[in-house]
Amino acid sequence: MTSYVHGYSDREAVRLADQAGTLADMLHVDTLYPPGDRVLEIGCGTGAQTVILYDQSPNTRFLSVDRSRDSLTAAVAKCGGRGIPGAPFVQADLFQLPFKDQTFDHVFVCFVLEHLPDPQSALVHLARVLKPNGSVTAIEGDHGSFYCHPETEEGKSVVKCLIRAQAHLGGDSLIGRRLYPLLTEAGFHDVQVSPRIVYVDSSRPALVEGFSKNTFIAMVEGVKDQALAMNMVTPEVWRKGIADLYRATEDDGTFCYTFFKAVGRKVGP
């Protein structure tokens, strides 16, 4: 990973927590692991997804890794605050995992592959630590799936700034649509991909706040400095585009976005 496009600010930690909590039911209703199985969570960050994994499968043995020590410190505190006993965390790079071959029954990776210049190679590395017939679960968004009402050219322009900024850093914010070929070409079998569509209107106020404002628009706002420094848009277009996105969160506005969840299995040694 060359860099994390969203940064490591306190505001980003809040955004991640809002995103995880708002989308937990949609993304994780079927994220369930058997008691006693060993699950490796890759790129746990501040633990926003970790606490959900524990809630869903409290008798499973999780181990969460991230390359950022500061993020791991926050994750430990988050799990401790939730009363999760003995949650193990390890500082490690995805491409240099300090685990023996065939150590884990399952691997879970959420909102990580989009930031990697070579996500297929990452999946091959993850397969190494999986036991035969072990599963990999990958969850990613696809910023190209976003649309709203009312929609303006300026609003679309600032969303494209997010896509371009991530691509400039070697990532792919359109990766959701690529999960099936990525997993199959990395050697996984029985790959199943399911789209998880977030639709928001004013009859769903929790989603207006939790997703439209605090997840999606906050994510776009986070690349303001990069977008203006790289002359992707003018300051005037940026201001109007952000205002137009907020306009779509009003009583007569709507938001729509698609996440993709892929599950595959490793066969053979």
C-alpha positions, -999 to 999 in steps of 0.1 A, spaced: 0 0 0 16 33 -11 -7 55 10 -41 56 26 -61 81 6 -84 90 35 -56 97 59 -52 88 96 -69 118 113 -93 116 142 -121 126 118 -113 96 96 -114 73 127 -149 86 134 -159 82 98 -148 45 98 -168 39 130 -199 55 116 -195 35 84 -191 2 102 -220 8 126 -244 21 99 -237 -8 75 -232 -36 100 -265 -54 93 -263 -51 56 -227 -62 52 -224 -87 81 -257 -104 85 -241 -135 69 -205 -130 83 -206 -159 106 -177 -182 117 -179 -215 135 -169 -217 172 -132 -225 176 -122 -217 141 -92 -193 136 -99 -162 116 -73 -137 103 -86 -102 99 -64 -82 75 -60 -44 78 -81 -40 109 -73 -3 113 -89 11 144 -111 -19 150 -143 -7 134 -150 -40 118 -132 -61 145 -159 -54 171 -186 -65 146 -168 -97 139 -166 -105 176 -203 -97 180 -213 -119 152 -191 -149 162 -182 -145 199 -167 -180 202 -144 -178 172 -107 -172 176 -98 -139 158 -64 -124 151 -63 -90 136 -34 -74 119 -25 -39 107 7 -22 97 -1 10 117 9 9 154 -13 39 161 -43 22 145 -37 -10 165 -35 10 197 -69 25 189 -83 -10 180 -71 -24 213 -88 4 232 -120 0 212 -122 -37 219 -114 -32 255 -141 -6 258 -166 -31 244 -155 -57 269 -140 -81 244 -116 -103 263 -82 -112 249 -86 -97 215 -52 -104 198 -36 -79 175 -4 -81 156 15 -53 137 24 -67 103 24 -60 66 0 -80 45 28 -90 21 51 -102 50 27 -120 73 46 -137 102 25 -168 101 32 -203 89 15 -218 59 -21 -231 64 -25 -215 99 -60 -201 96 -95 -215 88 -107 -182 73 -94 -148 62 -115 -116 64 -105 -85 45 -127 -54 43 -120 -21 26 -83 -29 22 -78 -43 -14 -90 -10 -29 -58 7 -15 -34 -18 -29 -16 -14 -63 -16 -52 -67 -47 -67 -50 -44 -100 -68 -9 -105 -54 -23 -97 -20 -49 -124 -23 -23 -149 -33 -3 -140 -1 -34 -145 19 -41 -179 4 -7 -191 17 -18 -188 54 -52 -205 47 -59 -241 54 -72 -262 25 -109 -256 21 -105 -224 41 -125 -193 31 -116 -158 22 -142 -130 26 -135 -97 8 -158 -66 11 -153 -35 -11 -172 -5 -23 -174 9 -58 -175 46 -61 -186 44 -97 -219 29 -84 -229 61 -66 -257 84 -78 -280 108 -61 -310 131 -66 -308 159 -73 -276 153 -93 -254 180 -107 -222 181 -127 -203 197 -99 -215 170 -75 -203 143 -99 -170 162 -103 -161 161 -66 -169 124 -64 -146 118 -94 -119 137 -74 -120 109 -48 -117 82 -75 -88 100 -92 -70 108 -59 -71 71 -49 -59 60 -84 -30 85 -81 -19 67 -50 -20 33 -67 -55 22 -55 -88 15 -72 -120 28 -57 -139 10 -84 -127 -24 -72 -160 -37 -61 -169 -47 -96 -136 -66 -99 -139 -89 -69 -150 -120 -88 -121 -120 -113 -96 -110 -86 -105 -139 -64 -107 -165 -92 -75 -154 -108 -58 -156 -74 -67 -193 -73 -99 -193 -51 -128 -215 -60 -165 -214 -56 -164 -177 -56 -198 -160 -48 -202 -123 -50 -233 -105 -37 -241 -68 -42 -252 -49 -11 -271 -18 -22 -275 12 2 -305 33 -8 -312 64 13 -340 89 14 -355 110 42 -377 82 55 -344 66 67 -329 93 89 -303 70 104 -289 63 69 -290 100 60 -267 108 89 -247 76 91 -241 69 54 -249 99 32 -233 126 54 -209 108 78 -196 81 55 -198 91 19 -197 129 18 -171 128 46 -150 105 25 -152 129 -5 -144 159 17 -113 141 29 -96 145 -4 -101 182 -7 -65 191 -3 -53 165 -29 -80 175 -54 -72 212 -52 -34 207 -52 -36 186 -83 -60 210 -100 -87 184 -105 -114 210 -99 -114 247 -91 -122 258 -55 -155 272 -68 -165 238 -83 -154 220 -51 -175 242 -29 -206 239 -51 -201 201 -56 -199 195 -19 -229 217 -13 -248 198 -40 -241 165 -23 -255 178 10 -285 191 -10 -292 155 -19 -295 146 18 -325 170 22 -361 158 25 -366 154 -13 -332 140 -20 -319 104 -24 -286 86 -23 -277 52 -38 -244 32 -35 -233 -4 -40 -209 -25 -19 -198 -60 -30 -191 -90 -8 -171 -119 -22 -165 -153 -6 -142 -179 -20 -125 -211 -9 -90 -224 -11 -85 -260 -25 -54 -281 -24 -23 -274 -3 
